[in-house]
Amino acid sequence: MVQRRDFLKSAGIALASASTAAVSGAETKAPPPAPHAGTPEAAPPCAHVQPSIIVDGVRTPLPLVRAQPDRIIALTVCTRPFREHGPRIEKQRLGRKTIVHNYGHGGSGWSLSWGSATLALRLVQETRQERIAVIGCGVIGLTSALVAQRAGMKVRIYAKERFPDVRSTFATGNWSPNSRFCTREAATPELVARWEEMARISFRTYQHLLGLPGNPIEWFDGYYLRDGNGFGADLFAGEPDYPNLESRLSDLMPGGEVLAPGTHPFPVPFVRRYTNMIFNISAYSRMLMADFLAAGGEIETREFEKPEDIARLREKTVINATGYGARALFGDESVIPVRGQLMRLIPQPEVRYGLAYNDQLYMLPRRDGIVLQSPAPGDFGNEDTTPDRAGAERTVQMLADLNQRIRASLPCAQ
Ligand SMILES: Cc1cc2nc3c(=O)[nH]c(=O)nc-3n(C[C@H](O)[C@H](O)[C@H](O)COP(=O)(O)OP(=O)(O)OC[C@H]3O[C@@H](n4cnc5c(N)ncnc54)[C@H](O)[C@@H]3O)c2cc1C
């Protein structure tokens, strides 16, 4: 339960402050029979009524996601580069080079990237080099390169892959600075303070990326729903205990609110509104690449098999932002893969809210597709990136069932 709650917090979802009884003791309406996957749903009696929700006293439309398996346009599996003690951000001498490591950000790499890059930059500046190399062109490599450019350095990126082929592409895309950052045991006051500094630097940076063409970064409201069904099996079995750090950032975000019955269309006894940031990964990663190139950055496609290969680079200071790749390149077995599957449905620009339903289904309204995700048992330590199509269809079906319950419970006049 502790892990589950922390996962939700990590997903950027401010959990209910209501009592446990309010969450688990409520009755659950039996759902009507689900339509067959992929077939049109039967029209409910009040099909003309559109779901809506009251926001700040104003009734606002709440368009439903078209939850059909044949609308899946991308099904991806990726591994989070988790380290028990958090990301490795430190200097290492390698022959005549200085390597500044910046890898191992678990499920929070997008969120912490700017802060982590700033911490790495301080170490780079100690070497007094004006030309540096960055190995890796995921979100950590690009943000490391950009902060170094802003500090006046000339930067060349060397990487095996670049967007959209890097692992960073396959992230969910929400502000989740505390998602699988470190274990509870390893969370010393020093590590927690470092996490908070990274998170606050990143948060500030993101507020300067709002309102730009293509909406790389946005804020959205979401709804945390609970109908008491909860988990069948423990989906987080085998995972370590994670610390609950997000309360340290509570001054940054709106706190969320429990919604009264009649103010929302969800047929569940417990609903809480939360507010979070979204990273529209397609637009945002293009923006990062374009900014790097516009500032004179260069990218060279190259794969390094062993640390000695780095010795041949012309730059004397090198940031290592190889993510999960650091495990093989530097033989660092402290990097543990944590598998995660997600899918994107065809974008629906009218859907501007997120959902977290019964801890089993997450929906994020990204501009490049409606992202759906369900946690699965056995993800920790699992580097298998084979997609599970049947699992993906079950996730879509869960949303289709919820939609049908919403429609069936709408009053005919609103
Ligand atoms: C399912 C899932 C959902 C997630 N959701 C979120 C989220 O919502 N919010 C969030 O903040 N974070 C999220 N994350 C975490 C986030 O995606 C990662 O922490 C982040 O992408 C790590 O970025 P990176 O740049 O270190 O790694 P990568 O993206 O893997 O980039 C590594 C780079 O190094 C290069 N490289 C590696 N090895 C070598 C080598 N030997 N030689 C040359 N080049 C090499 C690669 O080609 C690549 O360019 C999620 C992760 C997963 C798996």
The ligand as an SDF file (V2000), in Angstrom:
LIG
                    3D

 53 58  0  0  0  0  0  0  0  0999 V2000
    7.5410    3.8720  -19.3040 C   0  0  0  0  0  0  0  0  0  0  0  0
    8.3040    5.0620  -18.7970 C   0  0  0  0  0  0  0  0  0  0  0  0
    7.6160    6.1950  -18.4000 C   0  0  0  0  0  0  0  0  0  0  0  0
    8.3080    7.3060  -17.9200 C   0  0  0  0  0  0  0  0  0  0  0  0
    7.6030    8.4240  -17.6150 N   0  0  0  0  0  0  0  0  0  0  0  0
    8.2570    9.5170  -17.1710 C   0  0  0  0  0  0  0  0  0  0  0  0
    7.5220   10.6920  -16.8890 C   0  0  0  0  0  0  0  0  0  0  0  0
    6.3070   10.7640  -17.0700 O   0  0  0  0  0  0  0  0  0  0  0  0
    8.2040   11.7540  -16.3990 N   0  0  0  0  0  0  0  0  0  0  0  0
    9.5670   11.7220  -16.1760 C   0  0  0  0  0  0  0  0  0  0  0  0
   10.1120   12.6980  -15.6860 O   0  0  0  0  0  0  0  0  0  0  0  0
   10.2810   10.6270  -16.4970 N   0  0  0  0  0  0  0  0  0  0  0  0
    9.6690    9.5170  -16.9770 C   0  0  0  0  0  0  0  0  0  0  0  0
   10.3680    8.3890  -17.2890 N   0  0  0  0  0  0  0  0  0  0  0  0
   11.8110    8.3620  -17.0410 C   0  0  0  0  0  0  0  0  0  0  0  0
   12.6100    9.0110  -18.1460 C   0  0  0  0  0  0  0  0  0  0  0  0
   12.1070    8.6420  -19.3910 O   0  0  0  0  0  0  0  0  0  0  0  0
   14.0870    8.6100  -18.0220 C   0  0  0  0  0  0  0  0  0  0  0  0
   14.5530    8.8680  -16.7200 O   0  0  0  0  0  0  0  0  0  0  0  0
   14.8960    9.4180  -19.0280 C   0  0  0  0  0  0  0  0  0  0  0  0
   14.3880    9.2400  -20.3170 O   0  0  0  0  0  0  0  0  0  0  0  0
   16.3770    9.0380  -19.0330 C   0  0  0  0  0  0  0  0  0  0  0  0
   16.9830    9.8310  -20.0260 O   0  0  0  0  0  0  0  0  0  0  0  0
   18.4650    9.6360  -20.4950 P   0  0  0  0  0  0  0  0  0  0  0  0
   18.7770   10.7690  -21.4010 O   0  0  0  0  0  0  0  0  0  0  0  0
   19.3200    9.4140  -19.2970 O   0  0  0  0  0  0  0  0  0  0  0  0
   18.4650    8.2380  -21.2610 O   0  0  0  0  0  0  0  0  0  0  0  0
   18.1700    7.8550  -22.7930 P   0  0  0  0  0  0  0  0  0  0  0  0
   16.9570    8.4930  -23.3050 O   0  0  0  0  0  0  0  0  0  0  0  0
   18.2330    6.3590  -22.8140 O   0  0  0  0  0  0  0  0  0  0  0  0
   19.3890    8.4350  -23.6090 O   0  0  0  0  0  0  0  0  0  0  0  0
   20.6490    7.8230  -23.5650 C   0  0  0  0  0  0  0  0  0  0  0  0
   21.4900    8.3320  -24.7200 C   0  0  0  0  0  0  0  0  0  0  0  0
   22.7690    7.7340  -24.6200 O   0  0  0  0  0  0  0  0  0  0  0  0
   23.0910    7.0670  -25.8440 C   0  0  0  0  0  0  0  0  0  0  0  0
   23.9400    5.9400  -25.5250 N   0  0  0  0  0  0  0  0  0  0  0  0
   23.7270    4.9620  -24.6110 C   0  0  0  0  0  0  0  0  0  0  0  0
   24.7540    4.1020  -24.6140 N   0  0  0  0  0  0  0  0  0  0  0  0
   25.6350    4.5490  -25.5370 C   0  0  0  0  0  0  0  0  0  0  0  0
   26.9040    4.0870  -26.0060 C   0  0  0  0  0  0  0  0  0  0  0  0
   27.4510    2.9890  -25.5060 N   0  0  0  0  0  0  0  0  0  0  0  0
   27.5170    4.7870  -26.9780 N   0  0  0  0  0  0  0  0  0  0  0  0
   26.9670    5.8990  -27.4980 C   0  0  0  0  0  0  0  0  0  0  0  0
   25.7710    6.3800  -27.0900 N   0  0  0  0  0  0  0  0  0  0  0  0
   25.1270    5.7180  -26.1300 C   0  0  0  0  0  0  0  0  0  0  0  0
   21.7480    6.6930  -26.4240 C   0  0  0  0  0  0  0  0  0  0  0  0
   21.8520    6.4300  -27.8180 O   0  0  0  0  0  0  0  0  0  0  0  0
   20.9720    7.9510  -26.1030 C   0  0  0  0  0  0  0  0  0  0  0  0
   21.2680    8.9390  -27.0380 O   0  0  0  0  0  0  0  0  0  0  0  0
    9.7210    7.2750  -17.8020 C   0  0  0  0  0  0  0  0  0  0  0  0
   10.4150    6.1360  -18.2150 C   0  0  0  0  0  0  0  0  0  0  0  0
    9.7230    5.0490  -18.7080 C   0  0  0  0  0  0  0  0  0  0  0  0
   10.4680    3.8470  -19.1770 C   0  0  0  0  0  0  0  0  0  0  0  0
  1  2  1  0
  2  3  1  0
  2 52  2  0
  3  4  2  0
  4  5  1  0
  4 50  1  0
  5  6  2  0
  6  7  1  0
  6 13  1  0
  7  8  2  0
  7  9  1  0
  9 10  1  0
 10 11  2  0
 10 12  1  0
 12 13  2  0
 13 14  1  0
 14 15  1  0
 14 50  1  0
 15 16  1  0
 16 17  1  0
 16 18  1  0
 18 19  1  0
 18 20  1  0
 20 21  1  0
 20 22  1  0
 22 23  1  0
 23 24  1  0
 24 25  2  0
 24 26  1  0
 24 27  1  0
 27 28  1  0
 28 29  2  0
 28 30  1  0
 28 31  1  0
 31 32  1  0
 32 33  1  0
 33 34  1  0
 33 48  1  0
 34 35  1  0
 35 36  1  0
 35 46  1  0
 36 37  1  0
 36 45  1  0
 37 38  2  0
 38 39  1  0
 39 40  1  0
 39 45  2  0
 40 41  1  0
 40 42  2  0
 42 43  1  0
 43 44  2  0
 44 45  1  0
 46 47  1  0
 46 48  1  0
 48 49  1  0
 50 51  2  0
 51 52  1  0
 52 53  1  0
M  END
$$$$
